[in-house]
Amino acid sequence: MDLTKLSTETRNQKSMELDTMSVAEILQLMNSEDQTVPLAIQKQLPQIENAVEIIIQQFKKGGRLIYLGAGTSGRLGVLDAAECVPTFGTDPSLVQGLIAGGQSAMTVAVEGAEDSLSLAEEDLKKLDLNEDDAVVGLAASGRTPYVIGALKYAQTVQAATISIACNENAEISKFAKYPIEVVTGPEVLTGSTRLKAGTAQKLVLNMISTTSMIKLGKAYQNLMIDVKPTNDKLVERAKRIIMQATDCDYQTAADTLQAADQDVKVAIIMILTGSDKDNAVNNLKQNDGFVRKAMKED
C-alpha cells in the first residue's frame, strides 16, 4: 500500500512548524485551509449534480439511499442519514448509513473492519439491496476496501453507484458510475482526514440529501414543511413554519395544525386555499406531496 501518492497523506508545507505555532497562529492557519474546501467542491458540482439526479430517480422508483464508509467517512454518512428523519420526516429506512464494523464503530475504532472486501457485501445483503437503491461509498483516501467491496456488490444487483473521495484518480471511482472527487490536498495535521477531507464530505452530503429531499416535495419556499412535531420545540417550530408560509397569526397556525392532525403541509394548504383537511390531503396525494402543485388543484 503506497500512501505517498495520496494528496490527503502528504505534508502541508504551510504547517511544517505546527508544533511551535501559537494558538492564534494555528487557528488562523486552519481557518485559511478550511476556506479552500468550498472551492474544491465547486469544481465537482457537475458530478454532484449527476449523483443527485440519479438518487432522485431511485427515490421515485421506491428505492433507498445507502451511505457507506469506514471511520470518519462512515460516521458522516450515518450522521446525514439520521438527520433526514427529523428534518424531512422520512422513514428511517429511506436513507441509511452503514459503517465498517457496525454501530459500535461510531464511537470506537473496530480494527480491520475497513480492510474487508466482503464485510460490506454482507451488510448490504442484510438490507436486501436491489436495483432501485442508490449506494454512496465514502472514503477520503479513495481506496478503502470496505467501500470498494460495497460498490462492487451494488453493481451486481444493478443499484446506482456513487463514490465520494478526496483524491484524484481514486480507486473507488473505478467502481462507481457517478464518481465525485473533491481534492482537498494535504491536511494541517498530516493524514488527519477528519479535517478538510471530512469537511468536504460533510458539505457534499448536505448537498445530496437536502437537494434530493427538496425535489421530493419536502420544502415549500425555503421552509422545512415535512418536519414532524414530536416534541414541544418541534410543535412550536411547526407553528412558526405555518405562520411564515401563510402569513397567518399564531392562533390560526395552532388551530389549523391541530385540525390537520399535526401535518404541516396539510395545514398550509388548508389556510392558503381555504379547503378542509380531506381535500388538502387528497390534493397532496394527487400531486406527490408537492405543496405548490396541490394548491393549484383548488
Disulfide bonds with the S-S distance in Angstrom:
none
